[in-house]
Amino acid sequence: MKKPGLLIADQPDTRQSGFFLNHQTGTRFFIFQALLALLLFSACREPAVPKPHGYYRISFPEKSYQPIPEGFPYRFEIPGYSRVVPDNSKNAEPWWINIEVPANKAEIHISYKRLNDNLAVFAEESRQMVYDHTVKASSIDGRNFINPADRVFGTIFYINGNAASPMQFYLTDSVRHFLRGSLYIRATPNIDSLKPVIEFLKTDVVRLIETLTWTTSQ
């Protein structure tokens, strides 16, 4: 029997509320463990590193040289793995030729002019054609070439960077003959991938220059 004046509050049913407390605590603990495991897994993984670009391996033929066919006002040696074809472009003139190297998609363009007191004009035009590549070139290195025995004088231009023509030159006897040449690679210029090809063909261009002589047949 309850005593008067004493208020006894109803006691909550702790069995049900205790179940919810324990269930919520367990769920939170499980989520915490899952997040912690995910963070540890992510931290242990090595960061993704992009693979460097690769390039196909390029094989080169053995060096060999042969003279160009007769009938031109000039003579020089070209690689055995190249061929001489006439320049059929719209503005081509007599004795203009292209030396093709099919395996490397390369060409050496040769143009020829007969001098008539206009050496300075042709030399300046040749220099201008070289410096037209300054947009893509990182630098241009000009070197004089002198061969007094065969009366061959001129300048060789090495065009560094992603220019379409990595090497050009002009040669003359300063009286009668003027010859200009330019090396082109028929591929998208990329110094990293084309460097082996350029270095390989540079020696062929130098060989052409060093073996140049003038003829009197024309």
C-alpha positions in Angstrom: 0.0 0.0 0.0 1.4 3.3 -1.1 2.1 5.9 1.6 0.2 9.2 1.1 2.2 12.2 0.0 5.1 10.1 -1.5 5.2 10.4 -5.3 6.7 7.4 -6.9 7.6 8.0 -10.6 7.0 5.2 -13.1 10.3 3.4 -13.9 11.2 3.1 -17.6 11.5 -0.2 -19.2 15.3 -0.4 -19.5 15.3 -3.7 -21.3 14.0 -2.3 -24.6 16.0 1.0 -24.3 19.1 -0.9 -23.4 18.7 -3.0 -26.5 18.6 0.1 -28.7 21.7 1.6 -27.0 23.7 -1.6 -27.4 22.6 -2.0 -31.1 23.4 1.6 -32.0 26.8 1.5 -30.3 27.7 -1.7 -32.1 26.7 -0.3 -35.5 28.8 2.8 -35.0 31.8 0.7 -33.9 31.4 -1.5 -37.1 31.3 1.6 -39.3 34.3 3.1 -37.6 36.3 -0.2 -38.1 35.3 -0.3 -41.8 36.4 3.3 -42.4 39.7 2.7 -40.5 40.4 -0.4 -42.6 39.7 1.6 -45.8 42.0 4.4 -44.8 44.8 2.0 -43.9 44.4 0.2 -47.2 44.5 3.4 -49.2 47.6 4.6 -47.3 49.4 1.3 -48.0 48.8 1.4 -51.7 51.6 2.9 -53.8 50.7 6.1 -55.7 49.9 5.5 -59.3 52.8 6.7 -61.5 52.1 7.3 -65.2 54.2 5.1 -67.5 56.7 7.0 -69.6 56.0 7.1 -73.3 57.8 4.5 -75.3 59.0 4.6 -78.9 59.5 1.8 -81.4 63.0 0.6 -81.8 64.5 1.8 -85.0 67.0 -0.4 -87.0 69.4 1.3 -89.3 71.2 -0.2 -92.3 75.0 -0.4 -92.7 76.6 2.7 -94.0 77.5 2.5 -97.7 77.8 5.2 -100.3 77.7 5.5 -104.1 78.0 8.5 -106.6 74.8 9.9 -108.1 74.2 9.3 -111.8 76.1 11.4 -114.3 74.6 14.2 -116.3 74.4 16.9 -113.5 76.5 20.0 -113.1 77.5 18.6 -109.7 78.7 15.2 -108.3 78.5 13.8 -104.8 78.0 10.6 -102.9 74.7 9.4 -101.5 73.8 6.5 -99.2 73.4 3.0 -100.7 70.0 2.8 -99.1 68.7 6.0 -100.9 67.5 6.7 -104.4 67.6 9.8 -106.6 64.3 11.0 -108.1 63.6 14.2 -110.1 61.9 17.0 -108.3 58.5 17.2 -109.9 57.2 20.1 -107.8 55.5 23.0 -109.5 58.5 25.4 -109.1 61.2 22.8 -109.9 64.0 23.8 -112.3 66.5 21.7 -114.2 68.9 19.6 -112.1 66.7 19.8 -109.1 66.4 16.4 -107.4 65.3 14.7 -104.2 67.3 12.0 -102.5 64.8 9.7 -100.8 65.5 7.4 -97.9 62.3 5.3 -97.8 63.2 3.3 -94.7 63.3 6.4 -92.6 60.7 8.5 -94.5 63.4 11.1 -95.2 64.3 13.2 -98.1 67.2 15.5 -99.0 66.0 18.2 -101.4 68.7 19.5 -103.8 68.2 22.7 -105.8 70.7 24.2 -108.2 71.2 27.6 -109.7 73.6 29.0 -112.2 75.3 32.1 -110.9 75.2 35.4 -112.8 76.6 38.0 -110.4 73.8 37.1 -107.9 75.6 35.0 -105.3 74.6 37.4 -102.5 70.9 37.1 -103.5 70.9 33.3 -103.4 72.8 33.1 -100.2 70.4 35.5 -98.5 67.4 33.5 -99.8 68.9 30.3 -98.4 69.5 31.9 -95.0 65.9 33.2 -94.9 64.6 29.7 -95.6 66.6 28.4 -92.7 65.3 31.1 -90.3 61.7 30.5 -91.3 62.0 27.5 -89.0 62.6 29.6 -85.9 59.0 29.2 -84.7 59.6 25.5 -84.0 63.4 25.5 -83.6 65.0 25.8 -80.2 68.3 27.0 -81.7 70.1 27.3 -85.1 73.8 26.6 -85.4 75.6 27.8 -88.6 79.0 26.5 -89.5 81.1 27.4 -92.5 82.4 24.8 -94.9 85.6 25.3 -97.0 87.1 23.0 -99.5 89.6 25.0 -101.5 90.9 22.0 -103.5 87.5 21.5 -105.2 86.3 25.1 -104.9 83.4 24.3 -102.6 82.4 26.9 -100.0 79.3 27.4 -98.0 77.4 27.2 -94.7 75.8 24.2 -92.9 72.8 25.0 -90.6 71.9 22.6 -87.8 68.3 23.4 -86.8 67.6 22.1 -83.3 64.2 21.4 -81.8 60.9 20.2 -83.4 61.5 21.9 -86.8 60.4 19.9 -89.9 64.0 20.3 -91.4 66.8 19.6 -88.9 69.6 20.4 -91.4 70.1 22.7 -94.4 73.1 24.0 -96.3 74.2 25.9 -99.3 77.4 25.5 -101.3 79.0 27.4 -104.2 82.2 28.0 -106.1 81.4 31.7 -105.9 81.5 32.1 -109.7 79.3 29.7 -111.6 77.5 27.2 -109.3 75.1 27.5 -106.4 73.6 24.4 -104.7 71.2 24.3 -101.8 70.1 21.2 -99.8 67.7 20.5 -97.0 66.9 17.4 -95.0 63.3 16.6 -94.2 61.8 13.9 -92.1 58.2 13.0 -93.3 56.9 12.4 -89.8 55.4 14.5 -87.1 58.3 16.4 -85.6 59.2 15.1 -82.2 62.8 15.5 -81.1 62.7 12.6 -78.7 61.5 10.0 -81.1 63.2 11.3 -84.2 66.6 12.1 -82.7 68.2 8.7 -83.6 67.0 9.1 -87.2 68.2 12.6 -87.5 71.7 11.8 -86.1 71.9 8.8 -88.5 71.1 10.9 -91.5 73.2 13.9 -90.5 76.3 11.9 -91.3 74.9 11.1 -94.8 74.3 14.8 -95.4 77.9 15.6 -94.3 79.2 12.9 -96.6 77.3 14.5 -99.5 78.8 17.9 -98.7 82.3 16.6 -98.3 82.3 14.8 -101.6 80.7 17.5 -103.7 82.5 18.5 -106.9 81.4 20.6 -109.8 81.3 19.2 -113.4 81.6 21.0 -116.7 79.3 18.6 -118.6 76.4 21.1 -118.3 
